[in-house]
Amino acid sequence: MALIRPLLLTLVFLAISLPVRAGELSVFAASSLTQALREVAGNFESSHPDTKILLCFAGSQTLATQIEQGAPADLFISANGEVMKRLQSQGLVETPLPLLGNQLALAVRNDLQPAVTSVKDLARPGLLLTIGNGQVPVGQYTRQLFAGLATDPAYGPTLVKGIEGNVVSEETQVKAVLAKLLLGEADAGFVYRSDLVAGAGRQLHTIPLPERHLPRIVYPLARVRGGSAPTTVFVAYLFSAEARRIFADFGMQREEDP
């Protein structure tokens, strides 16, 4: 017994002396958040050196499918509320919180001649338009816009049919739509406002869209059930004034902001 006590004290001392392994928090997030969330996560890690934020970006639909298949994630930030609702109905995520708001945007190459000055010009013969496919949020929002335009006498179904006839590619991520434009493989494309305020997106020209037909875009956040890392502190930071400033720099607003 006398030998056991010193041994226990030695083990305790070693446990205290050994460096604590940094916690890892896995965050699945819509690809449109790539630049903003990387900066937010980097700032968080600077003030929380014991936590490493592992970011995985892809289309919201792709990420949701991965979660359904058991991919290890602690938090999910989707660009589409319906995708999040699907996971919630299966008991795979906890109650979502509205984190951010964004806006659909029409981006056009700056060197395009003749220039595109309104959404009506998208029906011009020979114009190359790229959009998201119907399975990803940016594609779904684009189709909501088209549906609104079709019912508006100022635009109408004939115009929308002409616009749809100019679609040359349907991408699985908004970043792919952006890439087509930057590479000159398309003349115009529908992306998010946040894609055009930072980085290479600033090389493109933004064309105003009729506000009455713009779909409401909300990014919900939810903890993934079965996640192994504590998320409370990082989630609180995502809603902080500091994170809000960063998101705003990338064209995103807190959902309750005007």
C-alpha positions in Angstrom: 0.0 0.0 0.0 2.9 2.3 0.8 4.3 1.7 -2.7 0.9 2.4 -4.4 0.5 5.9 -2.9 3.8 7.3 -4.4 2.9 5.7 -7.7 -0.5 7.4 -7.8 1.1 10.7 -7.0 3.6 10.3 -9.8 0.8 9.4 -12.3 -1.2 12.5 -11.2 1.9 14.7 -11.6 2.5 13.3 -15.1 -1.1 13.9 -16.1 -0.9 17.5 -15.0 2.5 18.0 -16.7 1.4 16.6 -20.1 0.1 19.2 -22.6 -3.6 19.1 -23.1 -4.5 18.1 -26.7 -6.5 20.9 -28.4 -10.2 20.2 -28.9 -11.4 20.0 -32.5 -14.8 21.3 -33.6 -16.0 20.1 -37.0 -18.2 22.6 -38.8 -20.0 21.7 -42.1 -20.9 24.9 -43.9 -22.4 26.0 -47.3 -19.7 26.8 -49.8 -20.9 30.4 -50.1 -19.6 30.9 -46.5 -16.0 29.9 -47.4 -14.2 33.2 -47.2 -16.2 34.7 -44.3 -16.2 31.7 -42.1 -12.5 31.0 -42.5 -11.8 34.5 -41.2 -14.3 34.1 -38.4 -12.9 30.8 -37.4 -9.3 32.1 -37.5 -10.2 35.0 -35.2 -11.9 32.6 -32.8 -8.9 30.3 -32.7 -6.6 33.2 -31.9 -8.5 33.9 -28.7 -9.2 30.2 -28.0 -5.9 28.4 -28.7 -7.3 25.2 -27.1 -9.8 24.8 -29.9 -9.2 24.0 -33.5 -12.1 24.7 -35.9 -12.2 22.1 -38.7 -14.2 23.6 -41.7 -15.7 21.5 -44.4 -17.3 23.5 -47.3 -19.6 22.1 -50.0 -23.1 22.6 -51.3 -25.7 22.4 -48.6 -27.4 19.4 -50.2 -24.1 17.5 -50.4 -23.3 18.2 -46.7 -26.8 17.2 -45.6 -26.4 13.9 -47.4 -23.0 13.3 -45.7 -24.6 14.0 -42.3 -27.4 11.5 -43.1 -24.7 9.0 -44.0 -23.0 9.4 -40.6 -20.2 11.9 -41.5 -18.7 13.3 -38.2 -19.8 16.9 -37.7 -20.6 19.0 -34.7 -22.2 22.0 -36.4 -24.0 22.5 -39.7 -24.6 25.9 -41.4 -26.9 25.5 -44.4 -27.7 28.0 -47.1 -31.2 26.5 -47.3 -33.8 26.1 -44.6 -35.5 23.2 -46.2 -32.4 21.1 -46.2 -32.0 21.8 -42.4 -35.7 21.0 -41.8 -35.1 17.6 -43.5 -32.3 16.8 -41.1 -34.3 18.0 -38.2 -37.3 15.8 -39.1 -34.9 12.8 -39.0 -33.6 13.8 -35.6 -30.1 14.4 -36.9 -29.8 18.0 -35.8 -31.1 20.0 -32.9 -33.4 23.1 -33.2 -31.9 25.4 -35.9 -31.1 29.1 -35.2 -31.2 31.7 -38.0 -27.7 32.9 -38.3 -27.2 35.0 -41.5 -29.1 36.6 -44.4 -27.8 36.9 -47.9 -29.2 37.9 -51.3 -29.4 36.5 -54.8 -27.3 38.5 -57.2 -26.8 38.6 -61.0 -23.1 38.8 -61.9 -21.9 39.7 -65.4 -18.4 39.8 -66.9 -17.1 43.3 -67.0 -15.8 42.9 -70.6 -19.1 41.7 -72.0 -20.3 43.4 -75.2 -23.0 44.4 -75.6 -23.4 45.0 -71.9 -26.1 43.4 -69.8 -27.9 46.2 -67.9 -31.0 44.4 -66.6 -32.4 40.9 -66.1 -34.3 41.3 -69.4 -31.0 41.2 -71.3 -30.5 37.6 -70.2 -32.9 36.5 -72.9 -30.7 38.0 -75.6 -29.8 35.4 -78.2 -26.3 33.9 -77.9 -25.8 35.0 -74.2 -24.2 32.3 -72.1 -25.9 32.0 -68.7 -24.8 29.7 -65.8 -26.9 28.9 -62.7 -27.0 26.4 -59.9 -28.8 23.2 -60.4 -32.2 22.5 -58.8 -30.7 20.5 -56.0 -28.6 23.3 -54.5 -29.8 26.4 -52.7 -28.5 29.0 -55.2 -30.3 27.0 -58.0 -33.5 26.8 -56.0 -33.4 30.5 -55.3 -32.8 31.3 -59.0 -35.8 29.3 -60.0 -37.9 31.1 -57.4 -36.8 34.4 -59.0 -37.7 33.0 -62.5 -41.2 31.9 -61.2 -41.8 35.4 -59.8 -40.7 37.1 -63.1 -43.0 34.8 -65.1 -46.1 36.0 -63.2 -45.1 39.6 -63.4 -46.6 41.5 -66.5 -43.4 43.6 -66.6 -41.5 40.5 -67.5 -43.7 37.5 -68.3 -43.3 33.8 -69.2 -42.0 34.4 -72.7 -39.1 36.4 -71.3 -38.3 33.8 -68.7 -38.5 31.0 -71.3 -35.9 33.0 -73.3 -33.7 33.3 -70.3 -33.9 29.6 -69.5 -33.0 28.8 -73.1 -29.7 30.6 -72.6 -28.6 28.4 -69.7 -25.4 26.6 -70.7 -24.5 25.0 -67.4 -26.1 24.1 -64.0 -23.5 23.8 -61.2 -23.5 22.0 -57.9 -22.0 24.9 -56.0 -22.2 28.6 -56.2 -18.4 28.8 -56.3 -18.6 26.8 -59.6 -20.9 29.4 -61.1 -18.5 32.1 -60.1 -15.6 30.2 -61.6 -17.3 29.9 -64.9 -17.7 33.7 -65.1 -14.2 34.4 -64.0 -12.8 31.9 -66.6 -14.9 33.5 -69.4 -16.9 30.3 -69.9 -20.2 32.2 -69.2 -21.4 35.7 -69.7 -23.7 36.0 -66.7 -24.7 33.9 -63.7 -26.7 33.9 -60.5 -24.6 33.9 -57.3 -24.9 35.4 -53.9 -24.3 39.0 -53.0 -21.5 37.8 -50.6 -19.6 36.3 -53.6 -19.2 39.7 -55.2 -17.9 41.9 -52.3 -14.6 40.2 -51.7 -11.9 38.3 -53.5 -12.1 37.5 -57.2 -15.8 38.2 -57.3 -15.0 41.9 -57.3 -13.9 41.5 -60.9 -17.5 41.0 -62.0 -20.3 43.5 -62.5 -23.5 43.3 -60.5 -26.8 43.9 -62.2 -29.8 45.0 -60.0 -32.7 42.5 -59.7 -36.3 43.4 -59.0 -36.5 43.4 -55.2 -40.2 42.3 -55.1 -39.1 39.0 -56.6 -36.0 38.3 -54.6 -36.3 35.2 -52.5 -35.6 35.4 -48.8 -32.3 33.7 -48.1 -31.5 32.6 -44.5 -28.6 30.5 -43.3 -29.7 28.4 -40.3 -27.2 26.9 -37.9 -27.8 23.7 -35.9 -25.8 21.4 -33.7 -25.5 17.9 -35.2 -26.8 15.2 -32.8 -24.0 12.8 -31.9 -21.3 15.4 -32.3 -18.4 14.9 -29.9 -17.2 18.5 -29.4 -18.9 21.2 -27.2 -20.2 23.9 -29.5 -21.7 26.5 -27.1 -18.7 28.9 -27.0 -18.2 28.9 -30.8 -21.9 29.4 -31.5 -22.0 32.3 -29.1 -19.0 33.8 -31.0 -20.8 33.4 -34.3 -23.5 35.7 -32.9 -21.1 38.2 -31.4 -20.5 41.8 -32.6 -17.0 40.9 -33.8 -18.3 38.0 -36.0 -21.1 40.2 -37.3 -18.5 42.8 -38.5 -16.6 40.1 -40.3 -19.7 38.6 -42.0 -20.8 42.2 -43.0 -17.4 42.7 -44.7 -18.2 39.7 -46.9 -21.7 41.0 -47.7 -23.7 38.9 -45.2 -25.9 40.2 -42.4 -27.3 38.8 -39.3 -30.8 37.6 -40.1 -32.6 40.2 -37.9 -30.6 43.0 -39.5 -32.5 45.2 -42.1 
